[in-house]
Amino acid sequence: MALYEHVLLARQDVSAQQVEALVEQFKGVIEANGGAIRKVEYWGVKSLGYRIKKNRKAHYTLLNIEGPSAAVLEMERQMRINEDILRFMTVKVDELEEGPSAMLQKRDRDDRPERGGDRFERGPRRDRPRREDEATTETAEAEA
């Protein structure tokens, strides 16, 4: 059977539970047509690059699908009918990724605390390395 990665964008004003219900509905469509969903990742509400149907944000969800093309076509047909789905994209892949997707890895990286300090101190004239003539004028002012 063919392998697909499918990303769908749902309206921002639906709840996360409603998005899960939509995913379960589409999962049922895939399974009824002889396919299976291997992985579901909810990426959360993210800003869109441009407004889509008067929405500035959307719920992003990734589905890894294994099944015949007829199952994917039926799922896409039902997504076109559904008003809560803003956009979707299905890509046929050679193999499905194991583990978290790049979007979840990015979120994990953003959640980690920062390491170490900045390379330069912040503040007036501390955003660049000191020059020798600045160092000598500051020491001369401190001595006076």
C-alpha positions, 0 to 999 in steps of 0.5 A: 500500500502507498504511504502518505503524509497529510497536513490539515488546517482547521479554523481557529475558532474550533476547539482542540477537542473538535479538531480531534473529533474531525481527525477521528472522522477522517480516520474512520473514512480511511479505515472504511476504505482499507487504509490505516493511520499510523501516526497523528500529531497535533501541532497546535494553533499557529499563525498563518502566512496570510489570511485564509477565509478571514482566519489569521490562525489555524489548528495544524495536524499531521496524519501519516497514512498507509492505504490505497489512493481511493481512501485518500481521495475520499478523505480529501473529498470530505475535507472539501465539504467540511467548513471547519477545514481551511486547507489540507495537503497530501504528499506521497512518500517513500517511507514514513518518519519514525518519532516526532516530526520536525515541527514537534522537534522545533517545539521541544527546542523552543521549550528548553531553557537557554544555555549560557550567557550572551557573547556580548554584554548588553547595554550602552556600548556593550553590544560590540567588543571594546576598542583600546581607545575606549578602554583608556578614556574610561580608565582616565575618567575613573582616575579623575 
